[in-house]
Amino acid sequence: MAKILILGGGFGGVVAAERLAEQLGDEHQITLVSRSRNFVFYPGLVRLAFGKCQREDVSFNLRESMLNRRVNFIEAEVARVDPLEHKVIIAHGEVEGKLHYDYLVFALGRRLATERVRGFYEHAHHLLNVDKALKFGNAISRFHEGRAVIGQCPNARMPVPVYETAFALARLLEERGERDRVRITIVGPEPLGLQFGDSEVATALQNALNSQDIEFLSGFPIDRVTSDAVMTSNGRAINYNLLMLLPPFQGSPAILHLGISDDAYINVDSAMRVLGAERMYAVGDCVNFGGPKMGHMAVRQAVVAAANLEAEIEGHAPVSHYSHEMRTIIDASGSDSIYLHKDIWTNEPASVRQGRFWSWAKRVQGKYWETVYA
Ligand SMILES: Cc1cc2nc3c(=O)[nH]c(=O)nc-3n(C[C@H](O)[C@H](O)[C@H](O)COP(=O)(O)OP(=O)(O)OC[C@H]3O[C@@H](n4cnc5c(N)ncnc54)[C@H](O)[C@@H]3O)c2cc1C
């Protein structure tokens, strides 16, 4: 019998748990540990902020969902991992002390390093949890004129919600008859092409931004926020009346002491095995792969890790390998919506499609998660 511990109840952890429960016999024990009993469907948070759906549409109870799949669920905060002793140290929660494992799947996502931008915590809205998205939604409902600044701080690595917020705001202001009273500016450290690593994607996005009169300012590495302005490390500043920023990201601090990571992002091979640790896999935003961080990547990594963990238990070499592809929809609330597919490792030109269909497809994707996992 093997004890398998999965850390993190997000896209990566949930899919790894589901796959392992399907693949392994009943003699093995699978436990998922996460700090919250709720799964959050992050791609739905822009719609939540704009009042297009409710809290219960973007979140569901993980404990019930895991029980149906014979996975034990523990609500607890992970402090750190001790790979030599095969133990996870719990800071607080439903259990205390240490949890033993034979195999570990690490899926703790990203840490928001808000402390790296002075004034971020006090003045900026963000969209990286349900409560903050709702708070941003309140600010949007009070905003009628001036300048909206939306962007990514250095190392945020999540461009999709930035563009979707700008498009959704333009659409809302249009519906209210207030579009000509608001200037919408997207800011970020990199040019458009670099954010998605592809010139065709950049052209499609730039056309969509132009058609909705949204300006894009690159070379804008934010390092300070005040109550009415954002400032950069290279001396630029712009004033705002509404501000939504994605803060800098970092990997999970729970492995920082082990020397197996880079800015706390864990080094793994294409079988999703952690380099420098035994019987340990890592999936999702916490791994040290280049390019943007995305939910569908976490899902595909979890499928690969589950297949290889099963093979390892049976004494076999890895049977599955991950390829780092980006497949995403940028919902521009209508016919400007973009679907893109790019293989990041081979860097072949992306395949890009555009049309109203993709806006609809993104909403269906959310419904799919709710139906399958809730
Ligand atoms: C607003 C927004 C929109 C997005 N849109 C898209 C999109 O359109 N398409 C796309 O592909 N991706 C999108 N993403 C990115 C996607 O949501 C992430 O890539 C995905 O959530 C990563 O999954 P994960 O399992 O690695 O991490 P997460 O989903 O963040 O899960 C991590 C889990 O670990 C838990 N945890 C963290 N630390 C601890 C600890 N110390 N102890 C216990 N538990 C802990 C958390 O509570 C969470 O349950 C979006 C993200 C946001 C924020």
The ligand as a Tripos MOL2 file, in Angstrom:
@<TRIPOS>MOLECULE
LIG
   53    58     1     0     0
SMALL
NO_CHARGES

@<TRIPOS>ATOM
      1 C1         -8.2780   36.0580  -12.8990 C.3       1 LIG1
      2 C2         -7.5960   34.8760  -13.5230 C.ar      1 LIG1
      3 C3         -7.9540   34.4620  -14.8010 C.ar      1 LIG1
      4 C4         -7.3090   33.3770  -15.4030 C.ar      1 LIG1
      5 N1         -7.6670   32.9840  -16.6580 N.ar      1 LIG1
      6 C5         -7.1000   31.8840  -17.2020 C.ar      1 LIG1
      7 C6         -7.5180   31.4050  -18.4800 C.ar      1 LIG1
      8 O1         -8.3710   32.0020  -19.1230 O.2       1 LIG1
      9 N2         -6.9510   30.2710  -18.9740 N.ar      1 LIG1
     10 C7         -6.0000   29.5770  -18.2720 C.ar      1 LIG1
     11 O2         -5.5340   28.5260  -18.7520 O.2       1 LIG1
     12 N3         -5.5690   30.0080  -17.0560 N.ar      1 LIG1
     13 C8         -6.1030   31.1300  -16.5110 C.ar      1 LIG1
     14 N4         -5.6830   31.5700  -15.2870 N.ar      1 LIG1
     15 C9         -4.5450   30.8810  -14.6350 C.3       1 LIG1
     16 C10        -4.9770   29.6430  -13.8630 C.3       1 LIG1
     17 O3         -6.0520   29.9260  -13.0090 O.3       1 LIG1
     18 C11        -3.7920   29.1180  -13.0650 C.3       1 LIG1
     19 O4         -2.7520   28.8470  -13.9550 O.3       1 LIG1
     20 C12        -4.1830   27.8550  -12.3100 C.3       1 LIG1
     21 O5         -5.0620   28.1840  -11.2580 O.3       1 LIG1
     22 C13        -2.9620   27.1010  -11.7750 C.3       1 LIG1
     23 O6         -3.3880   25.9420  -11.1180 O.3       1 LIG1
     24 P1         -2.5730   25.3830   -9.8650 P.3       1 LIG1
     25 O7         -3.2720   24.1380   -9.4240 O.co2     1 LIG1
     26 O8         -1.1450   25.3330  -10.1590 O.co2     1 LIG1
     27 O9         -2.7280   26.5270   -8.7670 O.3       1 LIG1
     28 P2         -4.0450   27.0400   -8.0390 P.3       1 LIG1
     29 O10        -5.2470   26.8470   -8.8810 O.co2     1 LIG1
     30 O11        -3.7210   28.4260   -7.5750 O.co2     1 LIG1
     31 O12        -4.1430   26.0830   -6.7780 O.3       1 LIG1
     32 C14        -3.2230   26.1180   -5.7130 C.3       1 LIG1
     33 C15        -3.9010   25.5320   -4.4900 C.3       1 LIG1
     34 O13        -2.9800   25.4190   -3.4110 O.3       1 LIG1
     35 C16        -3.5480   25.9530   -2.2360 C.3       1 LIG1
     36 N5         -2.4270   26.4220   -1.3920 N.ar      1 LIG1
     37 C17        -1.4960   27.3490   -1.7220 C.ar      1 LIG1
     38 N6         -0.5830   27.4600   -0.7350 N.ar      1 LIG1
     39 C18        -0.9650   26.5930    0.2380 C.ar      1 LIG1
     40 C19        -0.4130   26.2240    1.5100 C.ar      1 LIG1
     41 N7          0.7030   26.7890    1.9850 N.pl3     1 LIG1
     42 N8         -1.0630   25.2790    2.2210 N.ar      1 LIG1
     43 C20        -2.1900   24.6980    1.7590 C.ar      1 LIG1
     44 N9         -2.7470   24.9950    0.5670 N.ar      1 LIG1
     45 C21        -2.1450   25.9310   -0.1780 C.ar      1 LIG1
     46 C22        -4.4710   27.0580   -2.7130 C.3       1 LIG1
     47 O14        -5.4510   27.3700   -1.7560 O.3       1 LIG1
     48 C23        -5.0500   26.3880   -3.9780 C.3       1 LIG1
     49 O15        -6.1230   25.5320   -3.6370 O.3       1 LIG1
     50 C24        -6.3020   32.6690  -14.6770 C.ar      1 LIG1
     51 C25        -5.9690   33.0680  -13.3870 C.ar      1 LIG1
     52 C26        -6.5890   34.1660  -12.8110 C.ar      1 LIG1
     53 C27        -6.1870   34.5810  -11.4170 C.3       1 LIG1
@<TRIPOS>BOND
     1     1     2 1
     2     2     3 ar
     3     2    52 ar
     4     3     4 ar
     5     4     5 ar
     6     4    50 ar
     7     5     6 ar
     8     6     7 ar
     9     6    13 1
    10     7     8 2
    11     7     9 ar
    12     9    10 ar
    13    10    11 2
    14    10    12 ar
    15    12    13 ar
    16    13    14 ar
    17    14    15 1
    18    14    50 ar
    19    15    16 1
    20    16    17 1
    21    16    18 1
    22    18    19 1
    23    18    20 1
    24    20    21 1
    25    20    22 1
    26    22    23 1
    27    23    24 1
    28    24    25 2
    29    24    26 1
    30    24    27 1
    31    27    28 1
    32    28    29 2
    33    28    30 1
    34    28    31 1
    35    31    32 1
    36    32    33 1
    37    33    34 1
    38    33    48 1
    39    34    35 1
    40    35    36 1
    41    35    46 1
    42    36    37 ar
    43    36    45 ar
    44    37    38 ar
    45    38    39 ar
    46    39    40 ar
    47    39    45 ar
    48    40    41 1
    49    40    42 ar
    50    42    43 ar
    51    43    44 ar
    52    44    45 ar
    53    46    47 1
    54    46    48 1
    55    48    49 1
    56    50    51 ar
    57    51    52 ar
    58    52    53 1
@<TRIPOS>SUBSTRUCTURE
     1 LIG1         1 GROUP 0 **** ****
